[in-house]
Structures are given as structure tokens and as C-alpha cells.
Amino acid sequence: MVRGRIPTRSLCLTTASADHKLDGLAACKAGFVFGTTPAGIEYDGQVAGEDVGGGAGSGRQQRGSAGGFNLNWDGSWDVATTTDHRGWYAEMRIPFSTLRYGAGGPQDWGVNFERKIRRNSEQSMWASLPRQFDVYRISLAGTLALQAPSKRTVTVSPYVLADGFKDYQAVSPEVEYGREIGGDAKIGINQSLTLDLTVNTDFAQAEVDDQQVNLTRFSLFFPEKRAFFLENAGTFAVGAGRSAELFFSRRIGLSGNQEVPIHAGARLTGKVGDFQIGLLNIQTGDAYDIDDETGLREQIAPNNNFGVLRAYREFGNRTQLGAIMVSRLNTGNTDDYNLTYGVDGRLGLGDALTFDGWASITTTPVLTGEEEPGSGFNEGEYGFAGGMRYVTRDWQISAGYRQIGDAFNPEVGFVNRRDYRHVNYRILRHIRTEKVPWFREFRPHISGRVYWTLAGFNESYLFHFDNHFAFENGAFFQLPGFNLTGEGLEEPFEIREGIVIPAGTYNNVDWEFRANTNRGAPLSLSGGWDLGGFYNGTRFGPTATLSYRYADKLTLSLRANYFDVRLDQGNFQTAVVRFNASYSFTPRLYVQANVQYNDDTEDVSTNIRFGWLDTAGTGLFIVWNDTNHRGALERTGIVAGPKQRQLVIKYSKLFDLTR
């Protein structure tokens, strides 16, 4: 086991094994993060793509991943903390079987220790880094010489589940009782290659989605929060995040808001020779729902098989080259399928300059007698992008170009809009005030983005001018920001029922403001607003979050988003209010609550989760879900009262068969 005992105010440990054939750590861009607090609360995660960075949370409770940091990876390890008159101490015990490395024997690993003190935004590293980078810059980690064992890992995590569900919208609502048995297995083919198996997969303990208000004519993005798909998710990440992703795991096991049963699946990830590989295959069942208008039972998803094949090779200095193939096959109808092919690459020049790019085509069968849905190269089923980033101590400069065909269709991916060319840029300068102890820096910057259709119509643009003021304790406010915006409609857009904005081009000016107090304090406030022109009218969108933290055990937050839109065609107001609470009785015993109110649906949704953790994300989970309608029948067509209620009890246990 790897052990460390370091007196700190907070602690974060990153590890990465080196491949000596590729100039050691300079070629390594993936690793693990282990962190803790004075109360012994654990968090862990995976890092994929060291330039992306990320952040760590305040507990092991599940949350979605973002960028190149995956918080939902759960490893098997232990931590203990103690406090005395000098401060507090942490000791971590991390089994080698939890990590991934090439082979046993003497070798050099990358390792770094980080201490964070939020009240003055202090970050201290064991292996020093340039100021513009964080601990996720794995190639700049320190070196640890050790003797790694040659040992394969085999674990099995079965679960049992029982639930009761009542749909109050049914003609004769009755409680439906269910029970399930399933589980996962993890088999180490060797120290660097792992096979994960799943049968009758269940995600009862996954965190619910945060509700959003959509004022655009494009799809909203909801991040993946299911643990099985989040583990090693960085291996399969190709494309433009949140806008044109070639693989998006939420397409598996979900259809709209309806769950689709996952019968079985397998995932193989790790390193074979000089290549990092990822293989994923999932078989889902069919799913049905009741049509609100006809009252008839209709199929919303057939039996599907989903497959992903990913491989890339890492070179020195953040450089890599890879390819991906994604498929969806209807196992009951061979004429119903979708294929996605893609290549991607990254080139690092020095420590500051990085180039990225990707290109993809898709294949979707056209029924006999129908015309191709798109035009141009590959009948419009293509997409590609390229960009650059230049990051130094004082400057952040980025620019990019993306083009998406009018029929680009990665069905197991995510595309929020098609038929466009997109250009973006950003220039930011750090101006630090070293002689002012209470103030950190100014960040003047400009940025912009423009979308044109492939025919040349200006669909939307934004030019942003701003300056950020950052204080030593983490407080922040902006100038406010000044925006020149434009929206082009080639056809009318119904933004709300009965409110239709005519086709045309709308140029506007608006102001945005964001600020927060010291988030390291027990009580903090953050918020802001958007105010200005919106199509042929105006929009005022204030938001505020009040947060409270008691030691490392209790966190509370209340967030409200409000929109007041006034247009020539009509006015409307809408809001989303969200309350989150989390209390850790011990490092492995917690309760979380998420209560949300959506003014559009007039629903109050409640998700309460109790977790008694064992290790690696297993343990006892009790989940209560409730949706209650608070509106009037005249407005929403639904009688006020409960809509759905569910109680789930799930227990899973990790058995390590290597011991």
C-alpha cells in the first residue's frame, strides 16, 4: 500500500504511474486524486487530460463529473484524521490494487500533495507548479521511486433492491412493489487493464438532475450522474463538450425522463502496449409509456445494443492521437442502426501552447423511398472542430472553429444544434497586486462567439467585454460585463405557449453581473443578473445562492433563478428554486436532500438519500422520491396534489476475491 502522513490544513493527493518508454511522466496525462478534510470525509476521482483540470468536492456523495475530472470514480481506500494543538493530520492507506500501472517491479511514479485553505485562497504544493497550473497538471508532479507488486484485482459487488412506487395520475392508483437483484464485477486482466461487468444495472442512489429553464430554441445539456458510466468516462470523451459530443452515456438506459432497463454490459479500459483503449458494450431492453393524449401504451425504446470502441496513443508533452467508433443497433430490427466514427488529436508545444482537433462522420440508414435528410459531404452527416489554447502566468488566450453538417447524427452522442459554422475566441490578462494583501488580481478580458448556418445566415452572436475583481479570501465581482448580442430566426420561434417571435434578426445590448462573498466562510452569498435586450423585447434574469456550512459535516444551500421576459408578442415570468442539504454523521454515514420547484410545471420534486457507505461506492442506500403538483387545473391541466411517490431500499457489498 501507498501510505502518507502529512500535517496540513487540507489535503489532496494525486498519483500517476509513468511509462518509461515515453520519457516518464512527461507522457502521462491520467491519474487519480485522493482527498480529505479535518473530519475525515473522503473524496476521490480520476483525472483524464491534464490540461482540462477539474475540482474536488466536499464528500463522497455522488455528483456529476465535469471536464477532465471525474468525481464519481469510487476507489477502495481508507483515510483517518486527528487533531492536536498544532493542527490536524491525515493518514491515507491506498492499496496498489486500487491504482492502474503497467507492471510490477521498481518504477517511478508521479505524485503531488496539495494543501488548500479557502479563507485566503491559499494552495500549497509538494512539487511546485507554475502559478497558471493546478495539481491536475500531472506531467509536472514530483517523482516517487517505489516497488510495485504484480497483482491482479478481482472484485464482485452484488446488490439487492426493493421498492414501492405509486403513480397518482393513473385511473386507479395503487402501490406497485418491485424487487431486483444484480451486480457488478471488476477483473484486473493485469495491473493496467481492467474489465468491468454489470448485470441488471440499477442507479437508484444516483443524484437527480438539476432543473433548468430553457429560453433558447436548442437542447439543454444534463450531465451524466450514474456511477457505472462515469468511471473511466474520460477515456471515451471525444468532441466538443456540452455541444457536440460523439459519445454521451445518457443515451443509454434513458429515453427522455423514462428509465430503460439495462440487462447487462461490459467495459474494458486500460493500456495495451503504447495505446490507451476503451471498449464498452451495453444491452438494453424495450420500454413503454402511456401517451398523455391517447391514453394508449406506446413503445419509447426498442431492445438496443450500444457499443463504443476507443483507442488513443499518448506522446510527450500532452500530445496524443486517437480514434473512436460508436454504435446503436436495434436487436429486433437490423435495418434500425446508427454508427459514429471519429478521430481526434492534441499537440502540445512547450508548457503554454496546445492545439486540439477532432473530426467525425455518422451513418444513419434511410428508409426506401425517402430522400437523404442532409446535403454536402457525406449527405450532411459530418462534424469537425479545431482550436488552440495559450496559457501562461499572465495570459489566457484561446480560439476555435467548429462546423456541423445539417444531418450530423451521433445518436449515442449529444448535439444541441446542427447546420452551422462556429467561431469563438477569448483573451484574458491576469494583473496581480502583490503588495495589496487583501486583493488578489484584476482579470480584464474580451471574448466572443458567432454562429452562422452553412448557407451563411447569422444565427447568433455574442461579444463580451468585462473585468473581474478577485479578492484574497475568494470573494469576487465583475465590472459588470457588457454584451453585444444578436439572434437570427429563419422561421418563427415559439418561446412559450402562445408567444411566437417572428422570423428576423434581433440585435441587442445587455449587462451581466456576477459576485460572491468568501465561500470559505460558514455563510456565503453568490448571485448576479442578466439585464437588457432580448429578441424584440427585454429580459431580466436575477439569480442568487445562499450557502451555509458547519464544520465539515453540514452544508445547506438555497438557489433561486428568476426570469422576467417582456416581448412585443407577450410577457411571461418563470422561476426555479432549489434547496440542497447534506449532513455527514460520520465519514461513511450521510443524508442528502434535494428539493426543487419549477414554476413552468408548478411541480415540487423531492429527492432524499440516506447512505451508509462501505467501500468503493457500495453500502446501504435508502432513497425517497416525491413529485407534488402545486398548480391549478386550469393552467396546467393537472389537479393539485401528489403525482408520483417512490421508496427504494438498496444494499450492495464489495467482495475482494484477490485476498
Secondary structure, DSSP 8 states (H G I E B T S, - for coil): -EEEEEEESSEEEEEEE-BGGGTBGGG--EEEEEEE-TT--EEEEEEESTTT-----SSSS----BTTEETT-----EEEEEEETTEEEEEEEE-GGGS--S-SEEEEEEEEEEEEEGGGTEEEESS---TT--TT-GGG-EEEEEEE-----EEEEEEEEEEEEEETTSSS--EEEEEEEEEEEEEESSSSEEEEEEEEE--TTS---------SSS--------HHHHTTGGGG--EETTTEES--GGGSSEETTEE--EEEEEEEEEEETTEEEEEEEEEE--EEEE-TTT--EEEEE--EEEEEEEEEEE-STT-EEEEEEEEEEETT-TT-EEEEEEEEEEEEETTTEEEEEEEEEEE----TT---S--SGGGG-EEEEEEEEEE-SSEEEEEEEEEE-TT---TTSEES--SEEEEEEEEEE-EE-TT-TTEEEEEEEEEEEEEE-TTS-EEEEEEEEEEEEEETTS-EEES-EEEEEEEEESS-EEEETTEEE-SEEEEEEEEEEEEE--TTSSEEEEEEEEEEEETTEEEEEEEEEEEEEETTTEEEEEEEEEEEEEETTEEEEEEEEEEEEEEEEETTEEEEEEEEEETTTTEEEEEEEEEEE-STT-EEEEEEEEEEE-S-HHHHSS-SEEEEEEEEEEEE--EETT-
